[in-house]
Amino acid sequence: MLIKNFKLRNTITTAFLLLGIPSFISFVAYSYYYNYQIQYENAQDLIKRHHLQVETQFDGLLDQINDSISYIKLQINENHEILNSDKTNPILSLHLKNNPELVSIFIATETGRFRQVQKMSKTTIIAGRVPPEKAKSNLWILDKAKNGDMVSTFTFFDEKSNKLDVFANKDDYDPRKRPFYKSILKTMVGDPSGNFIQIDDPFLSRSTKKPTLNVAAPIVFKDTFVGMIGESFELESLSGFLKNIKVSENSETFILDEKFNIIVRQDVNSAYKIEKNALMLININDVSNSPLEYVAKERGRLDDQVFAFNYGDKNTKYLALLTTPNKSLGHNWSILTIAPQEDFLAPLRKVTQQLGIFSFFVLLIVMLVSFYISRFISRPIEKLTIDIKNLLDFKEDFVFKDDNSKLYEIQILANAVKKLKSTLGAFTSYVPRDLVNDLLSSGKQIEISGESRYLTIFFSDLQNFSGLSEQTPARELLSRVSSYLELFTYAIKEEKGTVDKFIGDSVMAFWGAPLPDHDHAFHSCKAALKGQKRMVTLNQKLVNEGKPMLTVRIGIHSDAVLVGNIGSQERLSYTVMGDGVNIAARLEGVNKDYSTKICISHSVFKEAGEKLWVRPIDQITVKGRKTEIVIYELVGTRDDDPETTPSNVEKELCIETQRAFNFYSDKQYARAKEEYAAIAAKYQDTVSLVLSEKCRQLELNDGLDVLIAEGLELDK
């Protein structure tokens, strides 16, 4: 009697559920808690790194300006006579050009003189005028005229510093009354040495109408203040920088002065107010309906650490950081970043929600799968248990039910039980029975097959290989031929070709299979040229070793051929078959008749002729074909590849040979003979010698035909 307690099916299902449910709940809870901590810490680190990046960028900009001002001061101190002379113009222009962020550099003196170099933009207005269209910079000189009036002279230059326009007008502008000048004088009271550089409050530029910031320094001669140097840049560049490096999608970063006025923010248009053509800063204490309101109230207890707070009707949680950089250039400005915490945690909550939903459905699937698996495993085992019990009881009348289980071990066990029952039945009844066939698993096998495809076939062969093999020891011959075969194999591989086989000293290759190649003819020609080019290096090495050179002849033809797995079930080869293969092999041998190295057919020329430098050779009849085909000598490619580009002499030879061939094709043999003879003499060209002789023979044959025809006429 079978034991019914603790059935395998119920045990497997229960084990799956007891392990699965707590595991999924623990996994979701732990994932959320762990990822929350990581996201929160990452958010804090991101904000801190963001502040460091802003501070570094701003300090880098100020350092460049600081160095520029210091260098100009040094030049003026070394020669104070240039202060009010045109010698300062190239100095200011050079510094403006070398500092891309700057929009202007100026010098103002105690005498009221003013000199400024300024970059131009499409919106710049100078003294109420629109600058010339190509103007890239402007030189403004304010100086006293002979009649005592102050006159401003404006000179415009293009990007190559060519003068475009000059105009002058009477001007009541006095730099000494401007805020930047008064600010320097005020600082001089506390530091009469003049060894300082300071940043002025933002102002609205007179010419660009954009918020601008000045960095300025006094000029002191022998303890006497004589003027100042200023360099200006637009705050829009800093706003753009802050916008480009936002720490999160809805975050905002501010630069505040020591009174917590907003100097720079990402939205430059909302950072200021303009009243009576003057720039008015906005203080964070005056901002309402914004997280800035909370920071303004609580700034006294903030200590350079990321802090969290809730704000607004929806009690939105924010992360903020208020840091005070080191005091630089006379100012103590702060950096403030405010970002909704949801920007950092939203992805986590979304993932957690999706994970919870996913886990719920996975749990349902696990329950169904556990039931199915338990049934899948236990059912055949239960049946086999009954079968084995019947066998042990020698019950010959029971019918074996083949379960065809997918589990390997159970299937093996079932087969064993089934075979055992058959064996027992055969021996007990002495009646032979058919044995169960073994299960066979078969995959898709490689079969003999092929397809017709338009390809390019390549044949190469060594000249006088038979004589070489008779004179060269076998091991040395193998080494030299292997060098040549290796060289051409690499060239074919570089140009996406397929090496079919090596036939002694010959290489057979094709392009366009197994992978399609729409430029197969060109790639074949290029491989041939590369191989011949590299043979020059190999032959030089052989000559240096005192060995004879190897001469390679190549034939190339494009045609429709059969390609595929060809052979027998015992041995298959992926190769090509057809008349086109024979023609390519014949073209390789044609080289011998014309003393050429690479011979291509007209079909190759039709496929890639516009990319090749070739010269026509002849119209020949290839063995196996009745019609004539035009053959060409391949000279080079037109793709500017230094390895396959022909020389100028070779290009000229191609052009002149084409002209001679045109006469030859038109059966103007006398003219063609002269052209070929001239080419042969000019270039020492053996091909032209051969064709010149052929033209001579054809000319004689035509003459004989004429004489025969005339003789026949006389007989009549």
Phi, psi and omega in degrees: 000133182286144177284128184259348179284146178053060178293147185300319183298311181294324181296315181295316181298313181297320180297318178300314184291318181295328178274324188285311186298305179299326181295317180293317180296315179296321181296315181295315182295314181294320180299317181294313182296314182295314180291330177297314180298318180296315181296320181294315178294322178296322178298316179297315180296321179298317180294319179296315179294326177298316178297317179297321179294317179297314181297318180296318180296315182292316178297322179297319178297315181292325178297318178298316180294320178301313180296319181297314180296317181299321182290321178295318178300319180298317180295321180291320179295326179289331179214085187292349180290341182279355185305315183251022181246167180291353179293340178281342185301307180296331179294312180295319180297319181296316180292324178295320180292324183279353179238093186300331183284338183285148174249341178198156172226133184219160174230127176240139184241167180294341179276359180091000178286151183215135181222125184219137170250127188227141174282147181257148171225175184294336183261000184287134175241125181247116178051041179078005181246152173273126181296161174305151187301321184266009182290131178247341179208161182222136174252118181249120178240120175255117184211167183274132177278174182298330180277002177095350178284150174274126184238133175261127177247125182246125180239129184252141182231151174273187185292343177259016178066024173276137182288130181255319185201153176219134171214156182222150175206160178292139188218134177263013180293131179233107183298336182290345179263359182278152182303322183295327180285317180296325180295320177297315180298323179295319179290328179298333179298319180275339182220078184293350180293332181079009181270061178213159173230133185229161176252129178275169175291150178301150178216166179269119183299138181294325185263324184261345183058032179241148177300128187226153181235136178255139167246123190226159178212147180280157173247119185238125173248120176050052178065017179241127178286123182242350180166195183210160175243136178226145175231132188243145171219151183278137180290346177299328179294321177291323178297317178298322178297315180298323181291324183286339183243034179306137183284335174206175187300317185251017180280162176215140180240139181235149167248123186245147175275184185293342177264007181065030166281145180281116177270312181222139169217169186297320177267098187297331183286339180258008183272346187218168169236145178246118179232125179053046177061028178230151182272127179245124179283150178255128178269141183295339177291340181265003182266134178234165180055041180208149176303340176302331180298318179293316180298321180297322181283325188255007187298337182294334182255008179276138190227051176060028177235148177294129180231157181247144177207160178253142182207147174096171181297328181271007179054045182292137181268133181237153169248136183219155177216126176241112181239149178248109179294168175299143181297121181224142176054035172085007181229153178236082185263155182247156174245129180234129175235132177233128182219134174298132180299332181298333177302326183267329185263345181303314178299324180294315181295321179295316179295320180295318178298314178296323179295320178296314179296316179298318181296322179298313180291325177297321180297318177298318180296320179298320179298315180293318180295320180297321178295318181293316181296317180299319178292320182298321182278316189282325185300309178295328179293320178297319179293318179295325178299317179294318180297316181296321179296319178295322178295317180297333179271002180056040174273105185276347185268358181281151181260125179281124179259114181284116184275341182052049180295146178276350178279128186300309183298319180292322179295318177299317180295319179296317178297319179297318179295318181296315178295323179296317178297318180296320180295316179297320180295321181295318183286328183281328183255352184054029178247121181292141178231153177291135177278152179287129178293142177295149176285130181248134174249128182232142174252177179288125183261157176287130183240161175292122182201164178193165179214154178275131181212145179277114186231175171242128184250142187234129174232136173230155183206152177270134178289134176057043180292326181299313179296322179295319182292331180286330186264349187247135175302149188302315183294318179292320178299317179299317181295316183290317179293323179297323178298316179294316180296319179296319181299313181287329177298316179295319179297319178294318180295320179299329182257027170066028179268168178243119176282116181283304183195163170253123180247090185065244179264008182261150174243128174246128180217164177211160181235142179108001177204150359288336177271140179297146177218106184288347180243039189296323182294316180296316180297322178296315180296320181293322177298320179297317180294319178298317180299315180295322179297318182284338175295333178299316179294317179297317180294325177297321177296318180295320179297319179297333179270002179078026182246154180291151181284160176254132179247125184253134175244139188230139173236137182226134181213142175251133183194166174276122182225169176271129180228138179160196179276110187238137180146225180229173179298332180281328184211120179242155177219134176274108188211183179239149179221150175142174182297327180298328178293318180296321181295317179301319179293322179293322181296327177298321179286336180297331180307327182296324183288331186245006180058037177256172180246327179229117181245126179239157181271172179292330178296324175293319179298320179295325182286321190221017186300327182290346180257003188238153166259112180227164171225133181293142181253301188194171170251117187234163173253116180275141180304129181102350179231144181272327183277153178278151175233148177275134179243153184228152169265125179279125184251322182181185179245163181255020184261015177064020173284119184300336182282333185240002179281129181284165176284167178298323179297317180295323178296317178298320179298320178297316183294315182290324178295323178299320179295317179295322182293327178300317176296319180298317181293325179278006179065025173270072192293326180295313180293319180297320179300317180297316181297314181295321179296321179294319179295317181298320180289322184287320187248003184054047189262118181289328179298315180295325176299315180298314183288328176297317178294322179294321178297321178299315180296317180294325178295318178297318180297319178297321179296318178297320179298321180294315180298318179297318180296318179294321178298321179295321180296320180295320179301322180293000000 
